[in-house]
Amino acid sequence: MFFQNPGWLREWIEKYPGKANKIWPYWAAARSDTIRRWPDPLEALVREGRNPPVFWANIMLGIPGETPEDAFKTMRMLKRMKRFFPSICTCSRSRTARKS
């Protein structure tokens, strides 16, 4: 399911349990800003007795322009997150890049 269309998602959450022959676990693709903008679909899943959602978090460190403080903020954010699977990627300068 996708969080880009909250109206569709609300309707799906309402109708799916009654129409499905077998209830499958929910899977969603969303960006953190859309979850923060429209939290009610996730809250609805929890209200209907489902397990709280578990998130997959793609974390990138060492991207061009990132400061050490940016990296520390990212790690502090991860410490505050609950119920998630982190996927941490570190970026490094290309071996073929020339020094100026």
C-alpha positions as MATLAB code, in Angstrom:
seq = 'MFFQNPGWLREWIEKYPGKANKIWPYWAAARSDTIRRWPDPLEALVREGRNPPVFWANIMLGIPGETPEDAFKTMRMLKRMKRFFPSICTCSRSRTARKS';
ca = [
       0.000    0.000    0.000;
       1.185    3.524   -0.587;
       0.867    6.528    1.655;
       0.873    9.062   -1.169;
      -2.927    8.870   -1.378;
      -4.311    8.902    2.168;
      -7.956    8.779    1.030;
      -7.363    5.542   -0.862;
      -5.413    4.123    2.062;
      -8.157    4.946    4.587;
     -10.739    3.255    2.358;
      -8.498    0.201    1.914;
      -7.973   -0.161    5.681;
     -11.713    0.067    6.227;
     -12.750   -2.444    3.531;
      -9.884   -4.939    3.297;
     -10.515   -6.972    6.492;
     -14.179   -7.568    5.541;
     -13.542   -8.527    1.910;
     -10.362  -10.590    2.163;
     -10.592  -14.393    2.256;
      -7.444  -14.405    4.364;
      -5.991  -11.415    6.177;
      -2.425  -10.846    5.026;
       0.122   -8.758    6.889;
       0.185   -5.136    5.827;
       3.080   -3.820    3.815;
       3.559   -0.164    3.051;
       5.958    2.051    1.169;
       6.190    5.570    2.490;
       8.530    8.417    3.119;
       8.848    9.705    6.657;
       7.388   13.095    5.699;
       4.175   11.488    4.414;
       3.795    9.382    7.554;
       4.164   12.513    9.658;
       1.691   14.406    7.449;
      -0.959   11.644    7.510;
      -0.485    9.550   10.690;
      -4.144    8.477   10.953;
      -3.892    5.438    8.601;
      -1.168    3.936   10.810;
      -3.144    4.769   13.925;
      -6.184    3.044   12.359;
      -4.191   -0.157   11.867;
      -3.224   -0.173   15.536;
      -6.805    0.635   16.646;
      -8.199   -2.381   14.789;
      -5.986   -4.637   16.904;
      -3.141   -5.160   14.461;
       0.418   -5.314   15.626;
       2.092   -1.913   15.510;
       3.871   -1.375   12.205;
       7.548   -2.156   11.841;
       9.538    0.164    9.625;
      12.432   -0.442    7.275;
      14.701    2.588    7.424;
      17.180    3.292    4.643;
      19.895    5.418    6.249;
      22.687    7.000    4.229;
      25.825    8.305    5.908;
      28.786   10.061    4.361;
      26.949   11.627    1.457;
      28.598   14.648   -0.164;
      28.007   17.780    1.883;
      27.099   15.935    5.074;
      28.742   17.384    8.163;
      29.834   15.339   11.170;
      26.971   16.962   13.103;
      24.496   15.762   10.432;
      25.753   12.208   10.932;
      25.403   12.507   14.726;
      21.851   13.848   14.325;
      21.019   10.832   12.160;
      22.387    8.431   14.764;
      20.480   10.206   17.562;
      17.306    9.875   15.482;
      17.920    6.124   15.118;
      18.272    5.765   18.883;
      14.807    7.331   19.336;
      13.098    5.184   16.682;
      11.112    2.115   17.722;
      10.135   -1.003   15.777;
      12.371   -0.631   12.747;
      14.944   -2.494   10.709;
      17.828   -0.210    9.771;
      19.622   -0.503    6.467;
      22.706    1.677    6.804;
      24.717    2.625    3.734;
      27.979    4.517    3.926;
      29.066    6.492    0.923;
      32.679    7.115    0.104;
      34.472    9.088   -2.533;
      34.941    7.249   -5.807;
      38.389    5.731   -6.328;
      38.460    7.248   -9.784;
      37.733   10.774   -8.540;
      40.708   13.092   -8.872;
      41.816   15.426   -6.170;
      41.650   19.070   -7.156;
];
